[in-house]
Structures are given as C-alpha cells and as structure tokens.
Amino acid sequence: MPTYVPHYQYDVFVSYAHVDNDPLPGTEEGWVTNLIGALKILLAQKLGRADAYSLWIDPQLKGNEPFNAELIAKVRKSATLVMILSPGYLDSEWCQWEFITFLETAPLDSGRLFIVEREPVEARPTELQDLTGYRFWTSSTSNKPRPLGVPKPSTDPMYYHRLFDLAEQLADKLKDLRRQYTSPMMPLSSSRVAQGESSTRTSIFLAEVPDDLQDSRTEVENYLTQYGYNILPEATTLPYSFSDAQQLQAALQKDLQRSTLFVQLLNSTNPRRRPGMSTPQLQYTTAYSMAPSIELPILQWRDPQLNLATIADPAYRALLDASTVMAMSLEEFKQYILRQLQAIEEQKRLEAQRQATEQALPTEGTSDNGTLVFVNTSQDDLEYAHEIVELLSAQGIDLILPVFTASKQEEIREDLENNLLECDALIVLYATTSFVWVRNQLRYYLRVYRKRKQPLKSIVLCSQSSPDKPPLGTPPLGVSITNLQVFEFELTMLRESSCVSTLLQMLHV
C-alpha cells in the first residue's frame, strides 16, 4: 500500500464511533462513510492521484469488541489522525484508546490531529481543549444543534464548505510531513574527515538481490558509501556460494554480527538457488532470528506499484507484505535509511559520552548504593536527560535511559515496561516535551506498577520552569500517584550543588 509520507504505514487514520455511522432509515450510507468518501476524492485531487496516499478506516468497528493490538499498531504507524468527535466518540473506550495512543507519537502542537465535530460535546478531554477542529454541525431554528449533511450531504452547502477546508489543510499537513522526510541531505564533508572523523563508520548489511534489482542495489550502495558507511557483504564475497548450507549460514551470521542495520530490496522475483547459495527469504530469516540478540533493526523495501495479488507463492507474498517492508519510491527509502543510521549513531555517541564521563569521575567521596534510576524521557528532552544522567552519575548513581532505535514499536514498549519494573527510582522528564506525553507516561506506570515485586523508592517529575506550560495542578497533570514529587528546575541552575542535593533527597538515594 503506497504512502505519501515516508516512514508511515498510513497517511490518514480515521477514528470514529460506530454509532455515528449507522444509516438513517431511507438512506444507504452512514454519515462517516459519506464524509470520508468525499474526503478521499478531494485528497486525491490535491495530492495528484488516488493512489498517492493511504487512508485507513475500519468499517467493522464495534464499540463492544475487545481491544485489538494490530489496530492500535496501525494508529502508531499513521501520519495523521482524523477524529470524528461526538458524544458517542467520548463514550467509546475504543475511541479513547485510539486518540490517546496517537498522541503518544504525535504532540498536540504537531498539527497532525484533525478534529471533525459531528455534534457538540458537553466537555472535551483535557488534551483536546485547545484544538479548534472543524464544526460539522449547526443550530436549528429551535436553537438545538444538528449535524450538517443529514439526511444527505447534497442538502447542505455549508457541509461542503467545511469539507473543502478539512481536505485542503489535511493535504497541506501531509505535504509538510513529506518535505520533512525528503529534504536533501549533504554527504559527509571533507572538513569532517579532516577533523579526524573516520570516512568509514557504521556497517550496513545490504542483502543480495535478484538480477533485475542489481542496479537498484548499486544505487543504494553508492548513496550510503558517499556518507562514509561501509557495506556488507563485501564485494569479494558476493554472491554467497558455498559447498553446503551450514557454511552459508555461518557466512551470513558473520556479516550480520558486524552490521548495525539490515537493508533488503525486494520485488516480485523469487530466485531459485542451488544449496549453498542464499535467497531473499534466507537472508531475512537469518537477520530476523539474530535481531533481538544483536539489536539489529530490519528495513525492507518494495515498489509501491507492486501488486501482491499477483505473487503466487504464499510464503514469498507474506515476506513482501511484512510490517518491516516499506512501499515507497527508492529515493525516499534511501533517505529514510540515512535518517535511521544517523539516529543510531547519535544514540551511540551519547552513550559513549556518558561512559567516558563515568570513567573520568573521581571515585573519592562517591558511594555506589546499588540504586538504579530510570530517567524516562522523550527524544525532545534527550539533551536535558543526559545532563541529569551526568550529574547523578557523579554521585555514584546508576542510571538508564529509554531506547529509541529499536526496529519495532513493540520492542520500545517492552523496554519501557522492563525499565519500570526493574528500576529502584523513577524520573519523568518534563522540559520541552508535551503535557500529554508526560501524562501518558505516568498513566502507563500506574498500569505497570502492580507487577513490581517492591514499590519504587520515589517518583520525581522533573519539570523545567516555563511560563508557556500548562499548570501542573494538584495532583500534578491530573494523575494521582502516592509517592510522586515535583522538582522544578532551570537548566542554567541544574549544576548547582543545591539542585543536585535536592534531587538526590527526592530520589531517596
């Protein structure tokens, strides 16, 4: 399924309550079906063609069905969310899960949430109060609200006026997001090499391909090598060819062990090889089996024009339809690879910096009390998190940060849960990240803490002082946790001994 915005599985996810789409007697389509049907046409016109983007709407959504992990995963992989807000929406636990899940990946100020007001509601959720939305209702002569487009959209000119506004602004947001992922990036400059940075850095396993994809593989290889990356397998070992399958497996594993990323280009060709030669499936399954132990992200590509229904082999069709396979232009995929590599390298750089700081710290006057502090932070506040880690490490405290470079969202969530279960004290960092992100993290901790063998020594909400922030309130952020404390700080004052001492006292370490 092609996407307009690289990296995402869907460009638009429609979140709605089933009750708002029940057709009235004498009509064929529900209100939501009519709205989204027209929106899809307008988006196609504004983005160039009908297959330029992907939109997800679940026609079978039921209010009483159990939560579906697969559907929640689709929400996380969507660039934008169109919410059909109504009393029925607020009464649906399903719908609440969808928009809360989406806000975990999209801050409110990102402009990626589009609210369609089907009817007025008595009280919006706190997270939505500052968003205007698109009002698809009007007041009748008796001053009572009614949805626009009832019983049919053709009867309401105002309905189409609002619809055109929604389509235009949604298309503009998709174009803006696309530009963010496709902006040109400069190769590794000679000045950086001259300053001592190695021209050969991280190694990428660029899998073998069928003959008709060899030019594309060469294009990706040349693109990455100009940024100073090393490509495996080395040219002298291609194609893999050994006397038996055991030797082949050993060679694959050796190269994968040296790699930071697994990249594979796929098409409809499923080459048949004699024993001792590799196939796309073998390369993928070997990488997949090793990925958890060596932390190897997997990125796969196929042409968005490829029709999977034409693939006769069900096993190969499943490979082409895996969640790690991205259907986009090759140019977009190359740039996405580069962004992933840069994120991985930045994480490694920060980790090396942390370790170097720890090694340089004087041991006299510090005490290792065996306490593990988990600093839970979003990527927006990573700079502040490392500042706190450096200061507390100097006091002999062991600290851990969340992972951001795992290949699957499920792995990131699993790491978060394990950190919450195993740490002795918790810091939640609230500097520049969104109010909603922090609130969601505290709410998630409340769901996890019952699994802990022992209660946490303390939970400290580190909030950077700012007049632009929503007030923390009582309890902070509206979440009541027994041992939650608030530590407000200025970054310029954070290194003062009094600040460090106060933070240590709050952590009880």
Secondary structure, 3 states (H helix, E strand, C coil): CCCCCCCCCEEEEEECCHHHHCCCCCCCCCHHHHHHHHHHHHHHHHHCCHHHCCEECCCCCCCCCCCCHHHHHHHHCEEEEEEEECHHHHHCHHHHHHHHHHHHHCCHHHCCEEEEECCCCCCCCHHHCCCCCEECEEECCCCCEEECCCCCHHHCHHHHHHHHHHHHHHHHHHHHHHHHHHCCCCCCCHHHHHCCCCCCCCEEEECCCCHHHHHHHHHHHHHHHCCCCEEECCHHHCCCECCCHHHHHHHHHHHHHCCCEEEEECCCCCCCCCCCECCHHHHHHHHHHHHHHHCCCEEEEECCCCCHHHCCCHHHHHHHCCCCEEECCHHHHHHHHHHHHHHHHHHHHHHHHHHHHHHHCCCCCCCCCCCEEEEECCHHHHHHHHHHHHHHHCCCCEEECCCCCCCCHHHHHHHHHHHHHHCCEEEEEECCCCHHHHHHHHHHHHHHHHHCCCCCCEEEEEEECCCCCCCCCCCHHHCCCCCEEEEEECHHHCCCHHHHHHHHHHHCC
